[in-house]
Amino acid sequence: MGLELLKEITMATKTNHKTRGASSSSSSPPAKRHKITVAPFVVAFPRRTRLSSTQWVNNVPFHVWVSKILNPFLDLKALSTVGRCNTFFEELWQYVFQQNIIRVPEDFPTINQAMDLAVVFSERNECTPENPVRVVVGEGQFAVVGRLLGMTVSCSHITFVGKGKGKTTMLGGFQVDKQQHVKFEELAVTNHRGYGLNCTGGGTNVDVTECCFTKCKWSGICVNDGATATATRCDFMENGQCGVGCFGANTKVRLNDSTMHHNGMHGLAADSHAVVDLHGTKMDIHSNKEVGVFAYKNGKVNIHLPSQHNTSHDNLDDNRAQQSGGSIANINADGTFTHVEEVEIDDDY
């Protein structure tokens, strides 16, 4: 189903482009395709064509067409089809296509189908960190189908944004491998088969804002093998292993004003030379079944808060523990360090 819809939209894009090129001149060959540099959405739609001989129809503002006609009644498949029948809708289709916005469930019913189309958008439009493909997800629960590690995010410069971590829930995990500028905003993730989000590989760069990772079989987020991730005002709770697990040399994680609580093992684990930086007075790590903050095998946790800040508390085994070269330290305002004493715990986590 998803692949059929994707093929139709892809063909529509190709057909529309060829049709417009052929109509400009019957003798000259079609111009060579160039990647499109997309202007911000606020740029006015170029109304060069007439929709109807009735003047008031042509005078309908573009934002009315989008909000009252296009979005409620035409998904991307329908718009790409009608574009081949009417010049006005052909230009409208080209404009909407360039905006890099895919709506779930309005345009596509599933996250996986939206991901397939996002790859097409990223290939045909000039995507950048400032102009990413945006997958806008509505309220409700949405299945995310993928392998054990989750659905593969298969392009860079993409943002998944929901309606709020209490309103939009992804039922399944995400796997980001060697993609840059991948973002998740205002949604919740639950994966009963594995990680909520697995970031892996050098060059991988992921940003998570106002999200909740809860009741995942393994950790809420796992960052490993040289990936970089930042989480801001996020909650990691009731996961089977850690709230956040970080592993491997050159792995870097920054956590801002986030909470990790009621996880089956540690709130936060830094292992095998991974480096984690904690920022923000709202950082709160508590009620985990083992250690709140655990540094192991040369893993390093830098807490950019005063030593008296109650960052980690009320965890079952210990609030902070470091072992086998692991390091945990508060970095004070004057630049001094307050290290945690070595604590011996069971290391078979």
Buried (B, 14 or more C-beta within 10 A) or exposed (E): EBEEBBEBBBEBBEBBBEBBBEEEEEEEEEEEEEEEEBEEBEEEBEBEEEBEEEEEEEEBEBEEBBEEEBBEEBBBBBBBBBBBEBBBBBBBBBBBBBBBBBBBBBBBBBBBBBBBBBBBBBEBBBBEEEBBBBBBBEEEEBEBEBEEBBBBBBBBBBBBBBBBBEBBBBBBBBBBBBBBBBBBBBBBBBBEBBBBBBBBBEEBBBBBBBBBBBBBBBBBBBBBBBBBBBBBBBBBBBBBBBBBBBBBEEBBBBBBBBBBBBBBBBBBBBBBBBBBBBBBEEBBBBBBEBBBBBBBBBBBBBBBBEBEBEBBEEBEBBBBBBBEEBBBBBBBEEEEEEEBEEBEBEEEB
